[in-house]
Amino acid sequence: MFQKIFLLILCALNIQQGERCRLNSRIHFGEPLPVILRNGRLLEPTDSSGNVLLDFGESMTLSCEGSGNLFHPNQTREEITASITCAGGENFRNDNWLNAPARFSQFRCSMPPNYVSRRTEQTCFESNPIYEVGYIIQNEFYALYESCFNEETLNAVYSKYSQKPYNAMFQTRVDRPFFISNGVYGHVPVDSLFSPKGQKAAVAQVVGPLVDTYMTMSEFLSRGHLAAKTDFVFAFGERATFHYVNCAPQWYGFNGGNWNTLEVDLRNHVHDVGYNTIIYTGTYGVTTLMTDYGHRANIYLYNDENNNPVIPVPLYFYKVVYEPSTKRGIAFVGINNPYVTAVEARDLFFCRDLCRGNSDFHWLSWHPNNSSEGYTFCCTIPDFRGAVGHLPQFEVNGLLT
């Protein structure tokens, strides 16, 4: 008798263990994906392979707030925000609005949820305000990243976010939304300024007839992400990067060249070695072009109502990578100007380059001496701080390779 009871208990325990839920970022997350909360936070993978593991009976919250309703073939009524409970494997249930265990991959929103920015009371470099970008769910704001934003010149100083091994396993086939300004730029027509007509007119005001030398079919200004779309795992994070506080004018060759290569290589390297990092991706300086009068002039996209230049075309884009657990870090820097010569580029290096010829950075596949892809170099964080004062204070004890 006792043996039978013991066997029944053992079987029950085995069933319970077998009923865990396992979701993978590359397989089980559909589109338009709801915003997903777990334990009161935006969902993150459980491991470096992009898996989300949940115990039987554990719940998550799905929300399509601001964009419509949740959708699933098993639904019995409309919901905007609702919880679901792990029923084993890929199946979840909620008897209030689902008539049977529901496959997770079939949960959708009728439209992609709306991401928003909010101005905080926190400040960053030179007392600029920090904006947070994320989602509002049932009157609670959930931030994905923050932007140090200069409201006078209307440029992003840097975006700050985390990068962990699982970030390399980002959800694929996520459509690119339009950039939003969310009122941050006031009456400045930021959308039209980035259009081919708008940016060419802005550059022509500075360089005159030479504009056709600079603005060509292969070189023009793109909306350059600071935090990249695929620096976030799930679709709701990827979409939220399309905000102008996370954007700056970036030459097309650099955008698709060495800057993109750095994003991909760094994401894969963090995955391979298991780093848990904080990233500061930002801009510094103003790009100059030669005018028809034979001198260099700063390039901005607009003059505001007081005739002050705003939305600068940065001279540098940088990515500072810091691992708090070991207090190690490094700064990667790219020159955002395809029209500088190799000699001019060298003069623009503001530190001793650490990456060229260094086997510790064999994982970098960029082309640092290619002008069309953007000249690049690497600095220690102390050297970077000596030239660029943007970063908040944190202790650095060594080089992250």
JONORRA-V396676 format. One record per residue. N is the residue number from 1. RES is the residue in three letters. BURIAL is b if it has 24 or more other C-alpha atoms within 12 Angstrom, else e. Layout:
n = (N | N)
res = (RES | RES)
burial = (BURIAL | BURIAL)
//
This chain:
n = (1 | 2 | 3 | 4 | 5 | 6 | 7 | 8 | 9 | 10 | 11 | 12 | 13 | 14 | 15 | 16 | 17 | 18 | 19 | 20 | 21 | 22 | 23 | 24 | 25 | 26 | 27 | 28 | 29 | 30 | 31 | 32 | 33 | 34 | 35 | 36 | 37 | 38 | 39 | 40 | 41 | 42 | 43 | 44 | 45 | 46 | 47 | 48 | 49 | 50 | 51 | 52 | 53 | 54 | 55 | 56 | 57 | 58 | 59 | 60 | 61 | 62 | 63 | 64 | 65 | 66 | 67 | 68 | 69 | 70 | 71 | 72 | 73 | 74 | 75 | 76 | 77 | 78 | 79 | 80 | 81 | 82 | 83 | 84 | 85 | 86 | 87 | 88 | 89 | 90 | 91 | 92 | 93 | 94 | 95 | 96 | 97 | 98 | 99 | 100 | 101 | 102 | 103 | 104 | 105 | 106 | 107 | 108 | 109 | 110 | 111 | 112 | 113 | 114 | 115 | 116 | 117 | 118 | 119 | 120 | 121 | 122 | 123 | 124 | 125 | 126 | 127 | 128 | 129 | 130 | 131 | 132 | 133 | 134 | 135 | 136 | 137 | 138 | 139 | 140 | 141 | 142 | 143 | 144 | 145 | 146 | 147 | 148 | 149 | 150 | 151 | 152 | 153 | 154 | 155 | 156 | 157 | 158 | 159 | 160 | 161 | 162 | 163 | 164 | 165 | 166 | 167 | 168 | 169 | 170 | 171 | 172 | 173 | 174 | 175 | 176 | 177 | 178 | 179 | 180 | 181 | 182 | 183 | 184 | 185 | 186 | 187 | 188 | 189 | 190 | 191 | 192 | 193 | 194 | 195 | 196 | 197 | 198 | 199 | 200 | 201 | 202 | 203 | 204 | 205 | 206 | 207 | 208 | 209 | 210 | 211 | 212 | 213 | 214 | 215 | 216 | 217 | 218 | 219 | 220 | 221 | 222 | 223 | 224 | 225 | 226 | 227 | 228 | 229 | 230 | 231 | 232 | 233 | 234 | 235 | 236 | 237 | 238 | 239 | 240 | 241 | 242 | 243 | 244 | 245 | 246 | 247 | 248 | 249 | 250 | 251 | 252 | 253 | 254 | 255 | 256 | 257 | 258 | 259 | 260 | 261 | 262 | 263 | 264 | 265 | 266 | 267 | 268 | 269 | 270 | 271 | 272 | 273 | 274 | 275 | 276 | 277 | 278 | 279 | 280 | 281 | 282 | 283 | 284 | 285 | 286 | 287 | 288 | 289 | 290 | 291 | 292 | 293 | 294 | 295 | 296 | 297 | 298 | 299 | 300 | 301 | 302 | 303 | 304 | 305 | 306 | 307 | 308 | 309 | 310 | 311 | 312 | 313 | 314 | 315 | 316 | 317 | 318 | 319 | 320 | 321 | 322 | 323 | 324 | 325 | 326 | 327 | 328 | 329 | 330 | 331 | 332 | 333 | 334 | 335 | 336 | 337 | 338 | 339 | 340 | 341 | 342 | 343 | 344 | 345 | 346 | 347 | 348 | 349 | 350 | 351 | 352 | 353 | 354 | 355 | 356 | 357 | 358 | 359 | 360 | 361 | 362 | 363 | 364 | 365 | 366 | 367 | 368 | 369 | 370 | 371 | 372 | 373 | 374 | 375 | 376 | 377 | 378 | 379 | 380 | 381 | 382 | 383 | 384 | 385 | 386 | 387 | 388 | 389 | 390 | 391 | 392 | 393 | 394 | 395 | 396 | 397 | 398 | 399 | 400 | 401)
res = (MET | PHE | GLN | LYS | ILE | PHE | LEU | LEU | ILE | LEU | CYS | ALA | LEU | ASN | ILE | GLN | GLN | GLY | GLU | ARG | CYS | ARG | LEU | ASN | SER | ARG | ILE | HIS | PHE | GLY | GLU | PRO | LEU | PRO | VAL | ILE | LEU | ARG | ASN | GLY | ARG | LEU | LEU | GLU | PRO | THR | ASP | SER | SER | GLY | ASN | VAL | LEU | LEU | ASP | PHE | GLY | GLU | SER | MET | THR | LEU | SER | CYS | GLU | GLY | SER | GLY | ASN | LEU | PHE | HIS | PRO | ASN | GLN | THR | ARG | GLU | GLU | ILE | THR | ALA | SER | ILE | THR | CYS | ALA | GLY | GLY | GLU | ASN | PHE | ARG | ASN | ASP | ASN | TRP | LEU | ASN | ALA | PRO | ALA | ARG | PHE | SER | GLN | PHE | ARG | CYS | SER | MET | PRO | PRO | ASN | TYR | VAL | SER | ARG | ARG | THR | GLU | GLN | THR | CYS | PHE | GLU | SER | ASN | PRO | ILE | TYR | GLU | VAL | GLY | TYR | ILE | ILE | GLN | ASN | GLU | PHE | TYR | ALA | LEU | TYR | GLU | SER | CYS | PHE | ASN | GLU | GLU | THR | LEU | ASN | ALA | VAL | TYR | SER | LYS | TYR | SER | GLN | LYS | PRO | TYR | ASN | ALA | MET | PHE | GLN | THR | ARG | VAL | ASP | ARG | PRO | PHE | PHE | ILE | SER | ASN | GLY | VAL | TYR | GLY | HIS | VAL | PRO | VAL | ASP | SER | LEU | PHE | SER | PRO | LYS | GLY | GLN | LYS | ALA | ALA | VAL | ALA | GLN | VAL | VAL | GLY | PRO | LEU | VAL | ASP | THR | TYR | MET | THR | MET | SER | GLU | PHE | LEU | SER | ARG | GLY | HIS | LEU | ALA | ALA | LYS | THR | ASP | PHE | VAL | PHE | ALA | PHE | GLY | GLU | ARG | ALA | THR | PHE | HIS | TYR | VAL | ASN | CYS | ALA | PRO | GLN | TRP | TYR | GLY | PHE | ASN | GLY | GLY | ASN | TRP | ASN | THR | LEU | GLU | VAL | ASP | LEU | ARG | ASN | HIS | VAL | HIS | ASP | VAL | GLY | TYR | ASN | THR | ILE | ILE | TYR | THR | GLY | THR | TYR | GLY | VAL | THR | THR | LEU | MET | THR | ASP | TYR | GLY | HIS | ARG | ALA | ASN | ILE | TYR | LEU | TYR | ASN | ASP | GLU | ASN | ASN | ASN | PRO | VAL | ILE | PRO | VAL | PRO | LEU | TYR | PHE | TYR | LYS | VAL | VAL | TYR | GLU | PRO | SER | THR | LYS | ARG | GLY | ILE | ALA | PHE | VAL | GLY | ILE | ASN | ASN | PRO | TYR | VAL | THR | ALA | VAL | GLU | ALA | ARG | ASP | LEU | PHE | PHE | CYS | ARG | ASP | LEU | CYS | ARG | GLY | ASN | SER | ASP | PHE | HIS | TRP | LEU | SER | TRP | HIS | PRO | ASN | ASN | SER | SER | GLU | GLY | TYR | THR | PHE | CYS | CYS | THR | ILE | PRO | ASP | PHE | ARG | GLY | ALA | VAL | GLY | HIS | LEU | PRO | GLN | PHE | GLU | VAL | ASN | GLY | LEU | LEU | THR)
burial = (e | e | e | e | e | e | e | e | e | e | e | e | e | e | e | e | e | e | b | b | b | b | b | b | b | b | e | b | b | b | b | b | b | b | b | b | b | b | e | e | e | b | b | b | b | b | e | b | b | b | b | b | b | b | b | b | e | b | b | b | b | b | b | b | b | b | b | e | b | b | b | b | e | b | b | e | e | e | b | b | b | b | b | b | b | b | b | b | b | b | b | b | b | b | e | e | b | b | e | e | b | b | b | b | b | b | b | b | b | b | b | b | b | b | b | b | b | b | b | e | e | e | e | b | e | e | e | b | b | b | b | b | b | b | b | b | b | e | e | e | b | b | b | b | b | b | b | b | b | b | b | b | b | b | b | b | b | b | b | b | b | b | b | b | b | b | b | b | b | b | b | b | e | b | e | e | e | e | b | b | b | b | e | b | b | e | e | b | b | b | b | e | b | b | e | e | e | e | b | b | b | b | b | b | b | b | b | e | e | e | b | e | e | b | b | e | e | e | b | b | b | b | b | b | b | b | b | b | b | b | b | b | b | b | b | b | b | b | b | b | b | b | b | b | b | b | b | b | b | b | b | b | b | b | b | b | b | b | b | b | b | b | b | b | e | b | b | b | b | b | b | e | e | e | b | b | b | b | b | b | b | b | b | b | b | b | b | b | b | b | e | e | e | e | e | e | e | b | b | b | b | b | b | e | e | e | e | e | b | b | b | b | b | b | b | b | b | b | b | b | b | b | b | e | e | e | e | b | b | b | b | b | b | b | b | b | b | b | b | b | e | e | e | e | b | e | e | b | b | b | b | e | b | b | b | e | e | e | e | e | b | e | b | b | e | b | e | b | b | b | b | b | b | b | b | b | b | b | b | b | b | b | b | b | b | e | e | b | e | b | b | e | e | e | e | b | e | e | b | b | b)
//
